[in-house]
Amino acid sequence: QVQLVESGGGLRQTGGSLRLSCTASGRNFSGAGMAWFRQRPGQEREFVAGIESGGTNIGDAESAKGRFTVSRDNARNTLYLQMNNLYPEDTAVYYCAATLATRFYYTTERPYRYWGQGTKVTVSS
């Protein structure tokens, strides 16, 4: 059974920081592109940041640039999202996702075969 389990969500004040983790089990994702998506209240799920299999090529959504950093540790089968300078608009459920086996990341949902259950981030104003 393949599982992606997010952790690290919680409540922060505006300007605070949070580090999310996504630990995979049941499958080795070292060869797969991965990404973070989020779903804000009442909104569609949107891309936040992605990373290719080797961890060197990354890409961020405009809302994340300069504030969020995606990284991965393939030895631990884990994906991270470091979030700094949080705004109330960052309040959302954050999901990690992985492709089946393609090395690249994508900014749309469709290429991702595996998804976690999400971890909730709340930023107070």
Stockholm file with secondary structure:
# STOCKHOLM 1.0

chainA/1-125         QVQLVESGGGLRQTGGSLRLSCTASGRNFSGAGMAWFRQRPGQEREFVAGIESGGTNIGDAESAKGRFTVSRDNARNTLYLQMNNLYPEDTAVYYCAATLATRFYYTTERPYRYWGQGTKVTVSS
#=GR chainA/1-125 SS CCEEEEECCEEEETTCCEEEEEEEESSCCTTSCEEEEEECTTSCCEEEEEECTTSSCEEECTTTTTTEEEEEEGGGTEEEEEECSCCGGGCEEEEEEEESSCSSCCSSSTTEEEECCCEEEEEEC
#=GC SS_cons         CCEEEEECCEEEETTCCEEEEEEEESSCCTTSCEEEEEECTTSCCEEEEEECTTSSCEEECTTTTTTEEEEEEGGGTEEEEEECSCCGGGCEEEEEEEESSCSSCCSSSTTEEEECCCEEEEEEC
//
